Amino acid sequence: MSAPLLPPGTPLADQAVDASCSAPQLLVKGFRSYERYTVTLDGPDGVPVTHTRDLLRVGRIAVVLAVDLARREVVLIHQFRLAAHLATGKGELVETIAGYVEPGEAPTDAARRECREEIGVEPGCVVELLTVLPTSGATDECATLFLAAVDAAQVPEFAGIPVG
């Protein structure tokens, strides 16, 4: 299915839309939930169009680019990712710090917590940069990106909380 072109004068920005969504049908309950929805919205000619869409529920995450300005270094982590392993055979990824924003937790607090948990360092200044929906066709993941000042000399050779 191709995406429609924007009519002249349409703002190049995300917009609210009048859509009707069914209650979720739980397809799989695992580490994350996988749900199915029936969605109805107006088609280009004003006639309602109904689609069935499946969605992996991820939610809000905080992504942290940890930088040491004095040393001119960026702190990244290695982490195994099954999806990368299956897609490319290279499952040991170099990544930024990231993790879930817990219920009731502010995204900035989650960014600070993830620095402590993943690299063992309390960040100094933490600045919110932007929020994106990285895979909006498949998940509800809403990622807020932060820039955090850290002392890279304090990062141990092996850090992070063991995964059980």
C-alpha positions as CSV (number, residue, x, y, z in Angstrom):
1,M,0.0,0.0,0.0
2,S,1.5,3.3,-1.0
3,A,1.2,6.4,1.2
4,P,-1.0,9.2,-0.2
5,L,0.7,12.4,-1.2
6,L,0.0,15.5,0.9
7,P,-2.4,17.9,-0.6
8,P,-0.9,21.4,-1.2
9,G,-1.1,23.6,1.9
10,T,-1.1,20.6,4.3
11,P,1.3,21.2,7.2
12,L,4.3,18.9,7.3
13,A,3.7,17.8,10.9
14,D,2.1,15.0,12.8
15,Q,-1.6,15.6,13.1
16,A,-4.6,14.3,15.1
17,V,-7.0,12.1,13.2
18,D,-10.5,11.1,13.8
19,A,-10.1,7.3,14.1
20,S,-12.3,4.7,15.8
21,C,-10.3,1.8,17.5
22,S,-11.7,-1.4,18.8
23,A,-10.8,-2.8,22.2
24,P,-7.5,-4.7,22.0
25,Q,-7.6,-8.4,21.3
26,L,-4.7,-10.0,23.1
27,L,-2.8,-12.3,20.7
28,V,0.2,-13.1,22.9
29,K,1.2,-12.2,26.4
30,G,4.9,-12.5,26.9
31,F,7.7,-10.2,27.8
32,R,5.6,-7.7,25.9
33,S,2.0,-7.9,24.8
34,Y,1.0,-8.4,21.1
35,E,-2.4,-7.0,20.4
36,R,-4.8,-6.8,17.4
37,Y,-7.1,-3.8,16.8
38,T,-9.8,-2.9,14.2
39,V,-9.4,0.7,13.2
40,T,-11.8,2.8,11.1
41,L,-11.0,6.2,9.7
42,D,-12.1,8.3,6.8
43,G,-10.5,7.5,3.4
44,P,-9.4,10.1,1.0
45,D,-12.9,10.4,-0.5
46,G,-14.5,10.6,2.9
47,V,-15.8,7.0,2.9
48,P,-14.8,5.2,6.1
49,V,-12.1,2.5,5.7
50,T,-11.6,-0.3,8.2
51,H,-8.2,-1.9,8.8
52,T,-7.0,-4.7,11.1
53,R,-3.6,-3.9,12.6
54,D,-1.4,-5.9,15.0
55,L,0.7,-4.0,17.6
56,L,3.6,-4.9,19.9
57,R,3.1,-2.9,23.1
58,V,6.4,-1.4,24.2
59,G,5.5,2.0,25.7
60,R,7.8,4.9,26.7
61,I,11.5,4.5,26.8
62,A,14.4,6.8,27.7
63,V,17.5,6.7,25.4
64,V,20.7,8.3,26.7
65,L,23.7,9.5,24.7
66,A,26.2,9.7,27.5
67,V,29.1,12.0,26.8
68,D,32.2,13.1,28.6
69,L,32.9,16.5,27.3
70,A,36.3,16.9,29.1
71,R,37.7,13.6,27.6
72,R,35.7,14.0,24.3
73,E,34.3,10.5,24.7
74,V,30.9,8.9,24.2
75,V,30.0,6.0,26.5
76,L,28.2,3.1,24.6
77,I,27.4,-0.4,25.7
78,H,27.5,-3.9,24.2
79,Q,24.3,-5.9,24.5
80,F,22.9,-9.0,22.9
81,R,19.7,-8.5,20.9
82,L,17.8,-11.5,19.5
83,A,16.1,-9.5,16.7
84,A,19.5,-8.3,15.4
85,H,20.9,-11.8,15.7
86,L,18.1,-13.3,13.7
87,A,18.1,-10.5,11.1
88,T,21.9,-10.1,10.5
89,G,23.7,-12.8,12.5
90,K,25.3,-10.0,14.5
91,G,23.4,-10.0,17.8
92,E,26.1,-8.3,19.9
93,L,25.2,-4.7,19.3
94,V,26.9,-1.4,20.3
95,E,24.1,0.7,21.7
96,T,23.3,3.8,23.6
97,I,22.0,3.5,27.1
98,A,18.2,2.9,27.1
99,G,15.4,1.5,29.1
100,Y,11.7,1.6,30.0
101,V,10.1,4.6,31.7
102,E,8.4,3.0,34.7
103,P,4.8,3.9,35.5
104,G,4.7,7.2,37.4
105,E,8.4,7.9,36.6
106,A,9.5,11.0,34.7
107,P,11.5,10.3,31.6
108,T,14.4,12.4,32.9
109,D,14.5,10.2,36.1
110,A,14.4,7.1,33.9
111,A,17.4,8.4,31.9
112,R,19.3,9.0,35.1
113,R,18.4,5.5,36.5
114,E,19.4,3.8,33.2
115,C,22.8,5.4,33.4
116,R,23.3,4.1,36.9
117,E,22.0,0.6,36.0
118,E,23.8,0.2,32.6
119,I,27.1,2.0,33.0
120,G,27.4,2.3,36.8
121,V,27.7,6.1,36.7
122,E,25.4,8.9,38.0
123,P,25.1,11.5,35.2
124,G,25.6,15.2,35.9
125,C,23.5,17.4,33.6
126,V,20.7,15.6,31.6
127,V,19.1,17.4,28.7
128,E,16.0,16.2,26.9
129,L,16.6,16.5,23.1
130,L,13.5,15.0,21.3
131,T,10.9,12.4,21.3
132,V,10.4,10.0,18.4
133,L,8.3,6.9,17.5
134,P,11.0,4.8,15.9
135,T,8.8,2.0,14.5
136,S,5.3,3.4,14.5
137,G,4.1,0.9,12.0
138,A,4.7,-2.0,14.4
139,T,4.9,-0.8,18.0
140,D,3.8,2.0,20.3
141,E,7.4,2.6,21.4
142,C,7.8,6.2,22.2
143,A,11.5,7.1,22.7
144,T,12.7,10.3,24.4
145,L,16.4,11.0,23.6
146,F,18.6,12.6,26.2
147,L,22.1,14.0,26.3
148,A,23.8,13.2,29.6
149,A,27.1,14.5,30.9
150,V,29.2,11.7,32.5
151,D,32.7,11.1,33.8
152,A,33.8,8.3,31.5
153,A,36.8,7.5,33.7
154,Q,34.3,6.3,36.3
155,V,32.7,3.7,34.0
156,P,34.0,0.2,35.1
157,E,35.2,-2.3,32.5
158,F,32.1,-4.4,33.2
159,A,29.0,-2.6,34.4
160,G,25.2,-3.1,34.4
161,I,22.7,-5.1,36.4
162,P,22.8,-8.8,35.6
163,V,19.8,-10.0,33.6
164,G,18.0,-12.9,35.3
